[in-house]
C-alpha cells in the first residue's frame, strides 16, 4: 500500500524536517512509534544490569559477554528466513504481539530467579537465546508494518524518526538503568525494563492490523526459497545487504565492550564532587552513542526522500571508523565522549540510509523476507563479539577495536571501488521513488473516483 505523494521542495528536493514530523499526526504511525520506543528503551536499559550480572558472575571475563551475544546471534541467523516468510503470509501485528508476550514471560522469569537468588549464568544464556529466537519473527513484521502505515514514498523519513527514537532510547535506557541500580538495586532495574515491555505490548493494540498482499498459498519453505531467489536475482538489493553486514559484524560489537572501557581503561568517572563508579561510566558511554544517533536523525529527517544515497553511506562508514579509533586512544574519559558521539552519529546515518534504501527498492510481496535478511545482518553483530572478545583479552580493548576499524575501512573501500550496483545506486533509488509517487497518484485518483461514484 503506497502512502501519499512525496512532498517536494524548491529545486526538486524532498520536503524536510517539518514534513517528517507531520507523520506523527497519523494515529497508527504514532502508536507504532511509541511501541517501538518502549520496546527498545527496555532492551537498551536491560543491557546495563545484565552486563553487570554477567561481568561479576564470571569474574570479569570478556568472553562471557561474547557468549551471551552469541546466544542471541545464532538463533537470529537460523530463524530469520522463516520469520520473514511468516511476515509475508500472516497478519503482521499479531506476529509482533506474540513475540512481545514471549519476551515478557522471559523477563519475568529472569527477574524471579534473580530475586530468589537462583539466577545462574546459563539462565542468562537461555534468556538471550529466546530473545534471539523471537527477533527474527517480530522485527521483519515491524519493518513491514511501518511501510504499510506510511507508504514507500515516505519510508526514509519514517525510518529516520523511528531510528531517532531508538537512539534516544540508547541515551535514556542505559542512563536510567545505571541511575536506578544504586537507588533500587539490580532487581529494580530489571523490573523497570519488564514494565516497559508491557507498555510496548499495550500500544500495539492501537495500531491497525496489517495483512500482507494476498496471493496463492504456498508451502512455507517454498516462500522461504522464493525470498532467497529474489535477493539473488536483484544485484542492488544483494549488494546493499552485504554492504550493511560490514559494520554490523566487524565494528558494531564494540558496544558490548563499553563496560570494559568504563572499568579497565578509565575506571571511576571523574566528577567535580568526587568520582562515580564504572557502572555510571558505562551508562554514560552507552548514552553518548545514542546521542550521536539522535543527532543523525535530525539531519536525515531534514534530508527527506533524496535519491542521493551512495556518497553519504560511503563517507559515514569511513568516519564511523575514524571517530571510533579516536575514542579508543583518548586518555581522558570526558574528552573521549565527543569522538564516541560522532562515531554513533556516523553509524546511525549509514544504518538508516542502508535500511531505508532497501525498503524503497523492494516490492511489498517480499518485504518481510527481505527484512528478515536485514535481521540476519543485525544477528552478525552479537556473533562478531566473539572474535572481538578474544582480541580484547589478548591485546586490550583500544587495540582490538582499532584493528576492527581498520578491517572495516578496507572492506568498505573495496565495496565502493568495485561494486557497479553501488555506483549506480542513486539512479536506481530515483526511479523507485518516482514509481512510488506515480502509484500513490493512481491510488488517490481511484479513491476519488470511488467516492464520486458513491455520491
C-alpha positions as CSV (number, residue, x, y, z in Angstrom):
1,X,0.0,0.0,0.0
2,X,1.6,3.3,-1.1
3,X,1.5,6.4,1.0
4,X,0.7,10.0,0.0
5,X,2.7,11.6,-2.7
6,X,6.2,12.7,-1.8
7,X,6.3,16.3,-0.8
8,X,8.7,18.3,-3.0
9,X,10.6,21.4,-2.0
10,X,12.3,24.1,-4.1
11,X,14.6,22.8,-6.8
12,X,13.0,19.3,-6.7
13,X,14.4,18.4,-3.3
14,X,12.3,16.4,-0.9
15,X,10.5,18.3,1.8
16,X,12.4,18.4,5.0
17,X,12.1,18.3,8.7
18,X,8.6,19.8,9.1
19,X,7.1,17.2,6.7
20,X,8.9,14.4,8.5
21,X,7.3,15.4,11.8
22,X,3.9,15.6,10.1
23,X,3.9,11.8,10.2
24,X,3.4,12.0,13.9
25,X,-0.1,13.3,13.4
26,X,-1.1,9.9,11.9
27,X,-2.5,7.9,14.7
28,X,-1.3,4.3,13.6
29,X,2.2,5.5,13.0
30,X,2.3,7.4,16.3
31,X,1.3,4.4,18.3
32,X,3.7,2.1,16.4
33,X,6.5,4.6,17.2
34,X,5.6,4.7,20.9
35,X,5.5,0.9,21.0
36,X,8.9,0.6,19.2
37,X,10.3,3.2,21.6
38,X,9.2,1.4,24.7
39,X,10.5,-1.8,23.4
40,X,13.9,-0.5,22.6
41,X,14.0,1.6,25.8
42,X,13.6,-1.7,27.7
43,X,16.1,-3.6,25.6
44,X,18.8,-0.9,25.9
45,X,18.1,-0.4,29.6
46,X,18.3,-4.1,30.3
47,X,21.8,-4.2,28.9
48,X,23.2,-2.5,32.0
49,X,22.0,-4.8,34.8
50,X,22.5,-7.9,32.7
51,X,26.0,-6.9,31.7
52,X,26.9,-6.2,35.3
53,X,25.4,-9.5,36.4
54,X,27.3,-11.5,33.8
55,X,30.6,-9.5,34.3
56,X,30.6,-10.1,38.0
57,X,29.2,-13.7,37.8
58,X,32.0,-14.8,35.5
59,X,34.9,-13.0,37.4
60,X,35.2,-10.2,34.8
61,X,35.7,-12.4,31.7
62,X,35.2,-10.5,28.5
63,X,34.4,-13.7,26.6
64,X,31.4,-14.3,28.9
65,X,29.8,-11.3,27.4
66,X,30.6,-12.6,23.9
67,X,28.9,-15.9,24.8
68,X,25.7,-14.1,25.8
69,X,25.7,-12.2,22.5
70,X,26.4,-15.4,20.5
71,X,23.4,-16.9,22.2
72,X,21.3,-14.0,20.7
73,X,23.0,-14.2,17.3
74,X,22.8,-17.9,16.4
75,X,19.0,-18.3,16.6
76,X,18.6,-14.9,15.0
77,X,20.6,-16.2,12.0
78,X,18.9,-19.6,12.0
79,X,15.3,-18.4,12.2
80,X,15.5,-15.2,10.1
81,X,14.3,-16.7,6.8
82,X,11.4,-18.4,8.5
83,X,10.4,-15.2,10.3
84,X,10.5,-13.2,7.1
85,X,8.3,-15.8,5.3
86,X,5.7,-15.7,8.1
87,X,5.7,-11.9,7.9
88,X,4.7,-12.2,4.2
89,X,2.0,-14.8,5.0
90,X,0.1,-13.8,8.2
91,X,-1.2,-10.7,9.8
92,X,1.8,-8.7,10.9
93,X,0.5,-7.1,14.1
94,X,-0.5,-10.4,15.6
95,X,3.0,-11.8,14.9
96,X,4.6,-8.8,16.8
97,X,2.2,-9.2,19.7
98,X,3.0,-12.9,20.0
99,X,6.7,-12.2,20.2
100,X,6.2,-9.4,22.7
101,X,4.3,-11.7,25.0
102,X,7.1,-14.3,24.9
103,X,9.7,-11.7,25.8
104,X,7.6,-10.5,28.8
105,X,7.4,-14.1,30.1
106,X,11.2,-14.5,29.7
107,X,11.9,-11.2,31.5
108,X,9.6,-12.1,34.4
109,X,11.4,-15.4,34.7
110,X,14.9,-13.8,34.9
111,X,13.6,-11.3,37.5
112,X,12.1,-14.0,39.7
113,X,15.3,-16.1,39.5
114,X,17.4,-13.1,40.5
115,X,15.2,-12.0,43.4
116,X,15.2,-15.6,44.7
117,X,19.0,-15.8,44.3
118,X,18.7,-18.7,41.9
119,X,19.9,-17.0,38.8
120,X,22.9,-18.6,37.1
121,X,24.9,-17.8,34.0
122,X,23.2,-20.5,31.9
123,X,19.9,-18.8,32.7
124,X,21.2,-15.6,31.1
125,X,22.3,-17.6,28.1
126,X,18.9,-19.2,27.7
127,X,17.1,-15.9,28.0
128,X,19.4,-14.4,25.4
129,X,18.7,-17.4,23.1
130,X,15.0,-16.8,23.5
131,X,15.3,-13.2,22.6
132,X,17.4,-14.1,19.6
133,X,14.7,-16.6,18.5
134,X,11.9,-14.1,18.8
135,X,13.6,-11.2,17.0
136,X,13.5,-12.9,13.5
137,X,9.8,-13.2,13.7
138,X,8.8,-9.8,15.2
139,X,11.4,-7.4,13.7
140,X,10.7,-8.1,10.0
141,X,7.0,-7.7,10.8
142,X,7.8,-4.3,12.5
143,X,9.7,-3.2,9.4
144,X,6.9,-4.3,7.0
145,X,4.1,-2.8,9.1
146,X,5.9,0.6,9.1
147,X,6.0,0.6,5.3
148,X,2.3,-0.4,5.2
149,X,1.4,2.5,7.5
150,X,3.4,5.3,5.8
151,X,4.0,4.1,2.3
152,X,7.2,3.7,0.3
153,X,7.3,7.4,-0.7
154,X,7.8,8.4,3.0
155,X,9.8,5.4,4.3
156,X,13.1,7.2,4.8
157,X,11.6,9.9,6.9
158,X,9.6,7.4,8.9
159,X,12.7,5.2,9.5
160,X,14.7,8.3,10.4
161,X,12.1,9.2,13.1
162,X,12.0,5.6,14.2
163,X,15.8,5.5,14.3
164,X,15.8,8.8,16.2
165,X,13.6,7.4,19.0
166,X,15.6,4.2,19.0
167,X,18.8,6.3,19.5
168,X,17.0,8.3,22.2
169,X,16.4,5.0,24.0
170,X,20.1,4.3,23.7
171,X,20.6,7.6,25.7
172,X,17.8,7.2,28.2
173,X,17.8,3.4,28.6
174,X,21.4,3.0,29.9
175,X,21.3,6.3,31.8
176,X,18.1,5.5,33.6
177,X,19.1,1.9,34.4
178,X,22.5,3.0,35.5
179,X,20.9,5.5,37.8
180,X,18.4,3.0,39.1
181,X,20.9,0.4,40.2
182,X,22.3,2.5,43.1
183,X,18.7,3.5,44.1
184,X,16.7,0.3,43.8
185,X,19.3,-2.3,43.0
186,X,19.7,-4.6,40.0
187,X,16.3,-6.2,40.7
188,X,14.6,-2.8,40.5
189,X,16.3,-2.1,37.2
190,X,15.2,-5.5,35.8
191,X,11.6,-4.8,36.9
192,X,11.6,-1.4,35.3
193,X,12.7,-2.9,31.9
194,X,10.0,-5.6,32.2
195,X,7.3,-2.9,32.8
196,X,8.4,-1.1,29.6
197,X,8.0,-4.3,27.6
198,X,4.4,-4.4,28.9
199,X,3.9,-0.8,27.7
200,X,5.2,-1.7,24.3
201,X,2.7,-4.6,24.1
202,X,-0.3,-2.4,25.1
203,X,0.5,0.2,22.5
204,X,0.5,-2.3,19.7
205,X,-3.3,-2.8,20.1
206,X,-3.7,0.8,19.0
207,X,-2.1,0.0,15.6
208,X,-4.3,-1.2,12.7
209,X,-3.9,-4.7,11.6
210,X,-1.5,-5.2,8.7
211,X,-2.3,-8.0,6.3
212,X,0.4,-9.0,3.7
213,X,-0.6,-8.9,0.0
214,X,-3.0,-11.6,-1.0
215,X,-1.6,-14.4,-3.1
216,X,-1.8,-18.1,-3.8
217,X,-0.9,-20.0,-0.6
218,X,2.4,-21.9,-0.9
219,X,4.3,-24.2,1.4
220,X,6.3,-22.2,3.9
221,X,9.6,-23.5,2.7
222,X,8.7,-22.5,-0.9
223,X,8.1,-19.0,0.3
224,X,11.5,-19.0,2.0
225,X,13.2,-20.2,-1.1
226,X,11.4,-17.5,-3.2
227,X,12.9,-14.9,-0.8
228,X,16.4,-16.2,-1.4
229,X,15.8,-16.4,-5.2
230,X,14.5,-12.8,-5.2
231,X,17.6,-11.4,-3.4
232,X,19.9,-13.5,-5.6
233,X,18.3,-12.0,-8.7
234,X,18.5,-8.4,-7.6
235,X,22.2,-7.3,-7.5
236,X,21.3,-3.9,-6.0
237,X,19.5,-5.4,-3.0
238,X,22.1,-8.2,-2.6
239,X,24.9,-5.6,-2.6
240,X,23.2,-3.4,0.0
241,X,22.6,-6.4,2.3
242,X,26.2,-7.3,2.2
243,X,27.3,-3.7,2.4
244,X,25.3,-3.4,5.6
245,X,26.9,-6.5,7.1
246,X,30.4,-4.9,7.1
247,X,29.9,-2.6,10.1
248,X,27.4,-4.8,11.9
249,X,29.8,-7.8,12.1
250,X,33.2,-6.1,12.2
251,X,32.8,-2.9,14.3
252,X,29.4,-2.6,15.9
253,X,30.3,-5.3,18.5
254,X,32.4,-2.6,20.3
255,X,29.2,-1.6,22.1
256,X,29.2,-4.8,24.1
257,X,32.6,-4.0,25.4
258,X,32.0,-0.4,26.5
259,X,31.8,-1.8,30.1
260,X,35.5,-2.9,29.6
261,X,36.4,0.7,28.6
262,X,34.5,2.0,31.5
263,X,36.1,-0.3,34.1
264,X,39.6,-1.1,32.8
265,X,40.5,1.8,30.6
266,X,39.2,4.7,32.7
267,X,37.9,3.1,35.9
268,X,35.9,5.5,38.0
269,X,34.4,8.6,36.3
270,X,36.0,11.9,37.5
271,X,33.3,14.3,38.7
272,X,33.7,17.8,40.3
273,X,32.5,16.5,43.6
274,X,34.4,13.2,43.5
275,X,34.3,10.0,41.4
276,X,31.5,7.8,40.3
277,X,31.5,4.0,39.8
278,X,32.3,2.3,36.5
279,X,28.6,1.5,36.1
280,X,27.9,5.2,35.8
281,X,30.7,5.5,33.2
282,X,29.2,2.5,31.3
283,X,25.8,4.2,31.2
284,X,27.3,7.5,30.0
285,X,29.2,5.7,27.2
286,X,26.1,3.9,26.1
287,X,24.1,7.1,26.3
288,X,26.7,9.1,24.2
289,X,26.5,6.6,21.3
290,X,22.7,7.1,21.4
291,X,23.0,10.9,21.5
292,X,25.1,10.7,18.3
293,X,22.4,8.6,16.6
294,X,19.8,11.2,17.7
295,X,21.8,13.9,16.0
296,X,21.9,11.8,12.8
297,X,18.2,11.6,12.9
298,X,17.6,15.3,12.7
299,X,19.9,15.5,9.7
300,X,18.3,12.6,7.9
301,X,14.7,13.8,8.7
302,X,15.6,17.2,7.2
303,X,17.1,15.4,4.2
304,X,13.9,13.6,3.3
305,X,13.5,11.2,0.4
306,X,16.5,12.3,-1.5
307,X,17.8,9.8,-4.1
308,X,21.4,10.6,-3.2
309,X,22.4,7.7,-1.0
310,X,25.8,6.3,-2.3
311,X,28.2,9.0,-1.1
312,X,26.6,9.7,2.3
313,X,26.7,6.0,3.0
314,X,30.4,5.7,2.0
315,X,31.6,8.7,3.9
316,X,29.6,7.9,7.0
317,X,31.1,4.4,7.2
318,X,34.6,5.8,6.9
319,X,34.1,8.5,9.5
320,X,32.5,5.9,11.9
321,X,35.8,4.1,11.9
322,X,37.9,7.2,12.2
323,X,36.0,8.7,15.1
324,X,35.7,5.4,17.0
325,X,39.5,4.9,16.7
326,X,40.0,8.4,18.2
327,X,37.7,7.4,21.1
328,X,39.8,4.3,21.8
329,X,43.0,6.3,22.3
330,X,41.8,9.4,24.1
331,X,43.4,9.2,27.6
332,X,40.7,11.2,29.5
333,X,37.2,10.0,30.0
334,X,35.3,13.3,29.3
335,X,37.5,14.0,26.2
336,X,36.6,10.6,24.8
337,X,32.9,11.3,24.7
338,X,32.9,13.7,21.6
339,X,34.6,11.2,19.2
340,X,32.3,8.5,20.6
341,X,29.3,10.7,19.9
342,X,30.4,11.4,16.4
343,X,31.0,7.7,15.7
344,X,27.5,7.0,16.9
345,X,26.2,9.7,14.6
346,X,28.0,8.2,11.6
347,X,27.0,4.6,12.2
348,X,23.3,5.7,12.5
349,X,23.5,7.7,9.2
350,X,24.9,4.6,7.4
351,X,22.4,2.1,9.0
352,X,19.3,4.2,8.4
353,X,20.2,5.1,4.8
354,X,21.1,1.5,4.0
355,X,17.9,0.0,5.5
356,X,15.6,2.7,4.0
357,X,17.1,2.3,0.6
358,X,16.5,-1.5,0.6
359,X,12.9,-0.8,1.6
360,X,12.5,1.7,-1.3
361,X,13.8,-0.8,-3.8
362,X,11.8,-3.9,-2.9
363,X,8.1,-4.8,-3.6
364,X,5.7,-5.4,-0.7
365,X,5.2,-9.1,-1.6
366,X,8.7,-9.9,-0.4
367,X,9.1,-7.2,2.2
368,X,9.0,-9.5,5.2
369,X,11.5,-11.9,3.7
370,X,14.0,-9.2,2.7
371,X,13.6,-7.6,6.1
372,X,14.5,-10.9,7.6
373,X,17.7,-10.9,5.7
374,X,18.4,-7.5,7.1
375,X,17.8,-9.0,10.5
376,X,20.4,-11.6,9.7
377,X,22.9,-8.8,9.4
378,X,21.9,-7.5,12.8
379,X,22.4,-11.0,14.1
380,X,26.0,-10.8,13.0
381,X,26.7,-8.0,15.5
382,X,26.5,-10.2,18.6
383,X,28.2,-13.0,16.6
384,X,31.1,-10.6,16.0
385,X,31.5,-10.1,19.7
386,X,33.3,-13.4,20.0
387,X,36.4,-12.6,17.9
388,X,36.5,-9.1,19.3
389,X,36.3,-10.5,22.9
390,X,39.3,-12.8,22.2
391,X,41.2,-9.8,20.8
392,X,40.4,-7.7,23.8
393,X,41.5,-10.4,26.2
394,X,44.8,-10.7,24.3
395,X,45.7,-7.1,23.3
396,X,43.3,-4.8,25.3
397,X,40.1,-3.0,24.2
398,X,41.7,0.0,22.5
399,X,43.9,-2.1,20.2
400,X,41.2,-4.6,19.4
401,X,38.6,-2.0,18.4
402,X,41.1,0.0,16.4
403,X,42.1,-3.2,14.5
404,X,38.4,-3.9,13.7
405,X,38.0,-0.3,12.5
406,X,40.9,-0.8,10.0
407,X,39.5,-4.0,8.7
408,X,36.1,-2.3,8.2
409,X,37.6,0.6,6.3
410,X,39.4,-1.8,3.9
411,X,36.3,-3.9,3.1
412,X,34.1,-0.8,2.8
413,X,36.5,0.8,0.3
414,X,36.5,-2.4,-1.7
415,X,32.7,-2.2,-2.0
416,X,32.8,1.5,-3.1
417,X,35.5,0.9,-5.7
418,X,34.4,-2.4,-7.3
419,X,30.6,-2.6,-6.9
420,X,28.8,-1.4,-10.1
421,X,25.4,-1.7,-8.3
422,X,26.6,0.6,-5.6
423,X,28.0,3.2,-8.0
424,X,24.6,3.3,-9.8
425,X,22.6,3.3,-6.6
426,X,21.3,6.9,-6.8
427,X,19.8,6.3,-10.2
428,X,18.0,3.2,-9.0
429,X,16.6,5.0,-6.0
430,X,15.4,7.9,-8.1
431,X,13.5,5.6,-10.4
432,X,11.9,3.7,-7.4
433,X,10.8,6.9,-5.7
434,X,9.3,8.2,-8.9
435,X,7.4,5.0,-9.4
436,X,6.1,5.1,-5.8
437,X,4.9,8.6,-6.5
438,X,3.0,7.5,-9.6
439,X,1.5,4.6,-7.8
440,X,0.3,6.9,-5.0
441,X,-1.3,9.2,-7.5
442,X,-3.1,6.3,-9.1
443,X,-4.4,5.2,-5.7
444,X,-5.6,8.7,-4.9
445,X,-7.4,9.0,-8.2
446,X,-9.1,5.6,-7.7
447,X,-10.2,6.6,-4.2
448,X,-11.6,9.9,-5.5
449,X,-13.4,8.2,-8.4
450,X,-14.9,5.7,-5.9
451,X,-16.0,8.5,-3.6
452,X,-17.6,10.3,-6.6
453,X,-19.5,7.2,-7.7
454,X,-20.8,6.7,-4.2
455,X,-22.2,10.2,-4.1
